[in-house]
Amino acid sequence: GVPAGCDHTGFKVGRINGWPKFIATGEDPPPNVVEAVRYFDAVNFAARAKAPGIVTVGFIDTTCPPTGVYAAYNALSGRKQIFDDIPTGHANSPEAMKAMREAILAHAAAAKTAVR
């Protein structure tokens, strides 16, 4: 699905901050605020995730901007795949649901084979 709570300090490198916009667009926060929001940024935890995963990204999502989704995806260290849902906003389209379902079924089938 769509990773939320990502890229709270995206503004530092010219990106839109992710939901819930702890730092508003155009705001110039004090350094202690910038440091505090990093603690809540899922991008900083993504590298610790070891499980396989699938991420979906809507290219017109204004809640979880694609730049933040890609920041989280790029930080994931396990096996991963991304479904680019170009015409979609903050929703899971039938195509995204299908991609997630297929990834789950493939993972389950591989796990079953590994146990035998």
N, C-alpha and C positions, 0 to 999 in steps of 0.2 A: 504494500500500500504506500501511501504518501507519508514520508517522514515529516512530522510537525516539530516545531520548537527548534528549528535549525537556523544557523547563520545569523545570530543576534548581533554580531559585530560586522556584518557584511558591508556596512557603510564605510568601514575603514579601508576597503579595497574597491569601492565603487559599485557595490551590489546593494540590492534592496534587502533590508532586514526581514527575517522570517517572523511568522506568527509566534507569539502574540504582540510583536512589535514593542518590546520592552523599551527600546530606544526609537522614538518617532523619526520618521523621514525628515531630514533637514535639521534635526536636533544635534547640538554639540555638547554631549554629556561630559561630566567630569570624569577623570581617569578611574576613580573608584567605582563608578557605575559601570563603566566598560568592563572592568575586571570582574565585577559581581555577575553580570549577565553571562559571561563565559562559563561560569559554574553551572548554569542551567541550559547550556547550548548542547543539543543532542549530537552535533557534529563532533564535539570533543569526546563523546563516549562511543562513537561509531567504530573507531579503530579497535576497541576492546571486544566488539561483537565477533564471535568466531563461527556462529551458525550460518548456514547458507541462507540467502535472502533474495527476495525480489522487491524492487522499488518501482512504483509508478510515478510518473510526473506529467502533469497537465501543463502544456506550454502557455496557457492563458490563465493560470492559477495566480490570483492576486493575494490569496491567504498564505499559501506556502509557495513562494516564488520558485520557479525552476532553478535559479542559481543556488538557492539554499538546499533544494533537494539534491542537486548534483554535488554540492559540497559534502553533504552527508554520504551520498553514494560513493564518492571518490575516497572517503575516509574509511569505508568498510574494508576490513581486512580478510574476511572470509569469502567463500564463493558467492558471487553475486550476479544479478542481471537487472537490467532496467528496461521498463516498457515506456517508451516515449509516446504519450497520448497527446499529440500535437493540437488537435482542435478542442481540448477539454480544459475546463477550469478546475475548481476545487470540488471534484467529484470522481467517483470511479465509474467509468463508462463500461458498457457491456464488454468491450474489447479488453479493457484493463482487468476486469473480473475474470475473463477467460484466460488471460496470460497468468494471473495469479493462481487460478485453479490448476492450470497445466503444470505450473512450477511445483505446486504442492503435491500433485499426483506423481510427478516424476521423482520428487524427493522420497515420497512414501514407497514407490516401487524400488528405488535404489536401496533404501534401507531394508526392505524385505529381502532383496537379493543378497545383501551383505550379511544378513543373519543366517542364511542357509548354509 
